[in-house]
Amino acid sequence: MNDEAIAKIFEAKGRPSDNPLIVHIGTKSQLDGIVKEIPPVAEKLMEHFWPGPLTIILPRKEGISEKVTAGLHTVGVRMPDHPVALALIEEANVPVAAPSANRSGRPSPTLASHVYEDLNEKIAGIVDGGATGVGVESTVIDCTSAVPTILRPGGITKEQLEAVIGTVSLDPALKDEKEKPKSPGMKYTHYAPKAPLSIVEGSREFIQRLVDEKKEEGFKVGVLTTEEYHHIYNADVVLSCGVRSDLASVATKLYDVLRTFDASEVDVIFSESFPNEGIGNAIMNRLTKAAGHHIITE
């Protein structure tokens, strides 16, 4: 791998050097130069979910750049499910190390305009493949542990994984911010809008009271909700993030909505919470990280 090119990724993003990169492949044969072995459980996952939003952690081969793996003995590998991404990898004729195309800490891009907003003049160009399909990033699962472990929830749910390979555990750090995450990059703030964000676990009447208090103090207040309840809030900026009865729609729109709050220049944002099940796990993971774990309970 080209260490100079890899270093430019970290420079453009302002990415910490101990946050490893995911390696993207176009064919399974490209795994031969990347990983030492593929456990049967990983084979099953590849058969069912590749190409798709699933990153699999495997033992790395010697020769893989330590800049990619952040010095770890493992590497995360994914086969994307997008014709433009696959064509790019085919044209390169090598595996491609590639994180999300945003400044580190910011909401991930779901449109080419988001990439331009964050990385204009820091990169050579932008390939516009249209809006992302899932919205939130890939699920990351560690297949080097005795029980496969989700390090980052994402587009493939725990329930979907368990239907294929049986029991899957969650990294304890996903539930308890005091725990040290197995994935080094998960210790950093991610996905954050410019204004402070709080997740509210309580009634919509309680959220409105919080909004009213901030407005009385002179703050410009934003509320993140869904189509079902968009009309009930009296705030300066109320944005819908999909339909609560279809959490996949929320996942698709989440980052775009967070960036829209930035454009609206609100001073503070209150977000409704979402069920911690299915893709709701990924939504709440991203919101919790974006909020710096600031949750208000009624």
Summary of the structure (lengths in Angstrom):
residues: 298
radius of gyration: 19.5
end to end distance: 51.3
largest distance: 61.5
contacts: 944
relative contact order: 0.13
helix: 38%
strand: 17%
